[in-house]
Amino acid sequence: MAFEKSFRVKRRELRVLSRLPESCLVGSCLENIVFGVFDSEGEIDHTIHGKHHALSISALSGEKADKIMYMFDKGLCTVPVVQVPREPKIFIFSASHSNYPDLHTIIKVNVVQEPKLNIATSIELVDRNPPVPSNEGLSERQDHSLCSPSLICILKSFVDYTAVSAIMLFLFIRIFAHYLDPWQQSIRLEYEGLVDSGGKFAKLDDEAAELGYQVGQLERNLKILNYQRERIVEEILELKVFVDQQQLSQIHLLVNTKEHVRKQVEEQGNTAAAAFFHLFYANTIEGPQFDYVDDIIGVVALLGIVSDYKLSSILAEYLGESYMLAIVCKSYETARELEKHSEDGAVNHNCALHAAAAAVGIRIQRRFNVICLEEIRAWEKASLLELGALYPWKLVSLLIFD
């Protein structure tokens, strides 16, 4: 007979759903990048969900990237911030699933330098002198053959008047320059001071730009930390619900286990533990001989039950039946009151616990152990935690037999 086993592999693909820019400025960041996991049919795979499915971002172009995990929410994952390098280059980074490395995608972004703007100041504009048109190449054309004698006289008079006007203009400029020189010098000093201040302003601009970049970096880090805090709070709530459910199941198991143990002890009809259970749950422990009942803590079989069934079984096997049926009390006085003896040393069945047991139809025929907690003290040489880790049998002996 031939057997044939077939395997079916489910293919998934990680895609970027957000529209990424073709280029980014140096020192900027990519924000709110949405990734999605698609199945073989092209639909978003909603099974990729919870704390076992996370997305990690790692740089492939030499930059150091923080290993931050972003959890998937029904097949989708949003990365709040991805830092862009501070130098122009091709920035390459990879996004991959934390548990499935084959489920990844590579993203490339062109990082460019911010263009510098050359802005001319008003002083520079004032300092620039407009071009003066040149008179070279121009020549006076005088064609005396075309001028009449009267016209020549008029021209000579005009030339004489122009010369006088030029001389007067020259004298006026010299006088004006004499009074203008101090004012011009003060303007030049102010201009030089503004030039020096311009360098200081440029330095302040650089410092302001650096501080702005640092503030932006801190804001991006704060955004990432807020995202992580929200995820941690969600995980805490999920774990709390899970732990509460476990605690309820353990409490239910513990109650059922105690009831089962109590019934088993009550079936041991000729023991002091069975008599104590019958008397205690029937509220028949009363009378002057039972004034010490408040000092009785219980039976080891019930006191040694924990939520772990295996641990309870190990403790019961280690102690044995006699000590599992032992009665635990607070003082030696209470232990002495549980049983009375006659003058010849025989047990007096007409008083104490034997008389109360006989009243409910139980005759105690077996010897029983009593554990007193009166002289239990702290371990002087080592803590109980160290003692239990190194010598567990000594810890049990200390708690029971001391």
C-alpha positions, 0 to 999 in steps of 0.5 A: 500500500502506497501513501501519498502526503501533500503539503500546501504552502500559503504564500504571503507578500509584504507591501507598502500601502502609503505613497512615498515621496520620490526624494526627501531633504536631508535630516527629515523623516518619513511619517506614518508608513502603512505596511500590509500583508497580502495572501495569495489571493491579493487580500489582506491577511487578517490572521497576522495579528497580535503580539506574535506578529511584529514588523522591524525596520533596519537600514541597509545603507550603513546607518545605525537603526534602532531595533523597534518592533511595530505590531500588526493589527489585522494584517496592517502595521503603521510605522510612525517615523523613519529617520532620514540620513543627514547627508545626501545619498540613496537611503535604503531600508528594509521592513521585515516580519519578526518571525518570518524573515522571508516576508520582507520588502526593501524601500529606496528613497533619494535624499537630497540637499536643501537648496541654498537661496542667495538673498541680496540685502538692501545695503548691497543693492544701494552699494551697487552703482548703476552703469554709466553710459559711455560717450566713446565713439560719438563725434560731433558732426559739424557741417559749416556748409549747412550753417548760416552766419546767424546760426553760428552766432547763436551757437557761440552764445549757447556754448558760452552760457554752457561753460558758465553753467558748468563752472557754477555747477562745479563750484556748487558740487565742491561746496556741497561735498565739503558739507557732505563728507562727514555725513557720508563717512557716518553712513560708511561706518554704519554700513561696515557695522551692518556687514559685521552684524550680517556675519553674526546673523548668519551664525545665529541662523545656523544655530537656530537651524541646528536647534530646530533639527534637534527639536524635530528629532526629539518630537519624532522620538517622543512620537515613537515612545508614545506609540510603544507605550500604547502597545505596551498598555494593550499587551498589559490589558491582554495579559491581565485578562488572560491571568484573570481567567487563569486565576479563576480556573485555579480558584475553581480547581482549588475549591474542588480539590479541597472538597475532594480531600475533605471527603476522603479524610472524612471517609477515614472514620477512625482518625482524629482528622475525620472526627475534627472535620465532622465536628467542625462542619457540624458546629458541634465543637462546644462546651468548656472542654473545647475553649481552645478550639480557636487555636486549632488551625486545621489539618495538614491535608487541607493546609498543604493544598496549592494550585499546582496539583503536582506540587500538592502530590509531591508534598503529600508523598513526602509527608506520608499519610500520618502527617497528612492527617495531623492536626495543626494548632498554635500552642502546646497547651491546645495540643495537650487539651486534645487528649487526656490520660488516666493515672495509669497512662491509658487514654481517657475516651470520656473527655476532650476530642475522644468524647466529642467524636463519640457523640457524633458516632466516631471512635478514634482508634488510631494514634494521631500527630499534632503539629504545634507552631508555637516555637517556629522562628526565623532561620538565623543563618540563611533566609527561608528562600535560600534554605528552600532552594538549597535544602528543601527537606530542611525547610519542611522539617523547620516548618513542621517539626520545630 
